[in-house]
Amino acid sequence: MHEVSQHWGLVLGSGAARGIAHIGVLKALANKGIKFDPIVGTSMGALIGGAYASGMSIDQMEEIACNTDWRSMARIFRLTNPMKGIFTRSGIEEFIEALIGKTTFNDLKYTFYCVATNLLNGDEIIINKGYLAEAIMASIALPGLFKPISNNKQLLVDGGLVNPLPVDVARHKGADRIIAVNVTPPVDRPMKNVSLRNRPKLNFRKFASSSHVLRERLAKFASDRGWTSDEVSNGKLVNIQDKSTVKSPSIIETMTQSVVIMQNQLVRQKLASHPPDILFEPNVSGFQLLDFTDARALINAGERCVHENWQRYESILV
């Protein structure tokens, strides 16, 4: 392996399960001798980047990711009071602490920053103090899925809401040359089912249809628009006039697709105003935000992206 002496700032973007592709990019670059400092991450990029900065090896991260099955995900993503968030934080907090323990930012092997959002005013919050696990949890706390993190009169949520690819943060923190990894794909295809694979699906429609009041309101809503009761109860909204059919998405599908649309726009704006020296964009278009059980394919996508673009960037990197 050719050993490269220079250090690069590394930026890992948000993307939920798609962020597992970051491991493949790290693996391929490490095999080329590329070193990183500082490391900046948002959301899933904060989890991968923070674990790496804490000293966890890429092999360890790969092994954990590839041995996570739907039963493991069920333990991590536990349903909770929907007035607070769809999933309780306890499962994912336990998972993060199992990975990195009570590590603080002072204990890290590499300089690391992670990005969160203050829900109270929309400010971007850059965290580089305190317990690493708490910072990562704040960075990945997607509103609606997880309850916000209360911290110093702030309510912290997913950093991807304000900065899904924080190249500007890395530049501001002293990185002269930056490698960024974007795992937010273009929004150019229909939504797919985002439920965890092989996991029994929750029948939200069954719960909703048990409400007499809700049925009455849906009936009036459908009548005003010319939809039949059978079409509404089957989860399809059919306009009798034009015969077009649109499948009604679940709440998680709606939320996650909305996040993808928003972050895609933000990423393009950020890249236009703060371009990195090198940009890797693994092909993750075939994966959904909760496809955590497809880790092997996602890691391969990250590795493949580096290999396919190596000749293009080799003269800059070495």
Secondary structure, 3 states (H helix, E strand, C coil): CCCCCCEEEEEECCCHHHHHHHHHHHHHHHHCCCEEEEEEEECHHHHHHHHHHCCCCHHHHHHHHHCCCHHHHHHHCCECCCCCCCECHHHHHHHHHHHHCCCEHHHCCCCEEEEEEECCCCCEEEECCCEHHHHHHHHHCCECCECCEEECCEEEEEHHHCCCCCHHHHHHCCCCCEEEECCCCCCCCCCCCCCCCCCCCCCHHHHHHCCHHHHHHHHHHHHHHCCCHHHHHCCEEECCCCCCEEECCCHHHHHHHHHHHHHHHHHHHHHHHCCCCEEECCCCCCCCCCCHHHHHHHHHHHHHHHHHHHHHHHHHHC
